């Protein structure tokens, strides 16, 4: 399911306009990004938790040349599903 399909499904379920639903989704995603950028966790009870994890610098290998390369440390977004979501997809 892509964003457009999600908007259509939510609009159908709620009776809201597609435009209003799109604005709400854009706001939701924007606020999740802002919170993660600040280092905060975003928790939706039963659905899951979005957080940021720090990865250490490490050594890797270029698959074409087999030359060893250094992969720098970085932050990555992480999603941990909640219990209700886990149960729903069993």
Secondary structure as GFF3:
##gff-version 3
##sequence-region A 1 90
A	DSSP	alpha_helix	3	14	.	.	.	ID=ss1
A	DSSP	alpha_helix	18	38	.	.	.	ID=ss2
A	DSSP	beta_strand	42	44	.	.	.	ID=ss3
A	DSSP	beta_strand	48	55	.	.	.	ID=ss4
A	DSSP	beta_strand	58	61	.	.	.	ID=ss5
A	DSSP	beta_strand	68	71	.	.	.	ID=ss6
A	DSSP	beta_strand	74	81	.	.	.	ID=ss7
A	DSSP	alpha_helix	83	88	.	.	.	ID=ss8
###
